[in-house]
Amino acid sequence: MTASPHSDSAAALEPARRDPLFAAAINDLVGGLGRWRLWTALAWEDLKATYRRSVIGVLWISLSFAVFVAVKVLIFGSFVQGREIEYFGAYLMLGFFCWVFFTQIVTGAPSVFVTAESWIRNDPIELSVFAYQGVVRSMFDLAFTGITAAGFYLYFGQGADWTALLVIPALALYILNAIWVMLLLGIICARFRDLTHLINTIMRVMLFLTPILWLPEQLGEQIMQYLWWNPFAHFIWILRTPLLDGMLATESWIFVGVITVLGWSSAFIVFALFRRRVVFWL
C-alpha cells in the first residue's frame, strides 16, 4: 500500500509541530552562533563593499570620527566653565565613540532581515546569522574608531588607573545588548516598515538628549532627573566614568544590567513567536 502525498506532507511537518517555539528559537541562536565564519565573512564583505574603490578605504571611518571630534571640541569647548578643555575633549570624544556604535546598531537593526531577503528566501539558514552579521559589522567600525579614540585620549592627557579595566565588561555589554536589539527591531520593523523612519528620527533627537555635547551640571538637577532615564546615558557612563573620573558608575551598571535582562527577555519572546513569519513579511 503506497502512502498518499498528504500523508508524506503530514509526516514532514510533524517534527516542526513537536518542536516547541522556544526550543526552536534557542536552536536558531546557538546554530547561528556556530556559523561564525559565515557571519564574519559577510560582515567583512559588507565593510569592503562600502569603501570599495575609495582611495583610503576603511580609514574613512577613523578620519570622519577624528574630524567630528575635533570640530565639536573646538565649538563646544568654548562654552565649558569650570572644566579644563582637555577633560571636556576626552569627555566628548568618549561619548561620541559610544554613540557611533549605538547609532549603527539601532538604525541598522530595522533592515537587518530586509536586506538579507534573498538569503532568507533561498537558503535554509538560521535567522540569527544576520543579526550576528549586523553586530560584527558595527564592531569593525568600533575597532577603527577605537584606534582614533585611543590617540585622542592620550593627546588630551587623561590618566587611567585600574578602573580603566571596566572598559572590557562595558564593551562586552555593548555587544550583548546589540544582539537583542538586532533581533527585536529586525523582526518588528520587517512587519511594520514605518517604524524604521520613526527610529531614525528618534536617534537624531536622542543625540542632543544624551550627555555627549554637554555636561550634566550645565543643565541642573531639575532637568537631569528626567534625562537620567535615558538608557543611552547609562551605557556611556559605564565606559566613560572609569576612564575619566576613575570611579565605578554603580547606578549605571545596575541600570544597564536591568536593560540587558529585560531586552533579551523581550527579544527572545518576539524572536520565538515570529521568526518563522519573517520570510512572509519580506
Secondary structure by P-SEA (a helix, b strand, c coil): ccccaaaaaaaaacccccccaaaaaaaaaaaaaaaaaaaaaaaaaaaaaaccccccccaaaaaaaaaaaaaaaaacccccccccaaaaaaaaaaaaaaaaaaaaaaaacccccccccccccccccccaaaaaaaaaaaaaaaaaaaaaaaaaaaaacccccccccaaaaaaaaaaaaaaaaaaaaaaaaaacaaaaaaaaaaaaaaccccccccccccccaaaaaaacccaaaaaaaaccccccccccaaaaaaaaaaaaaaaaaaaaaaaaaccccccccc
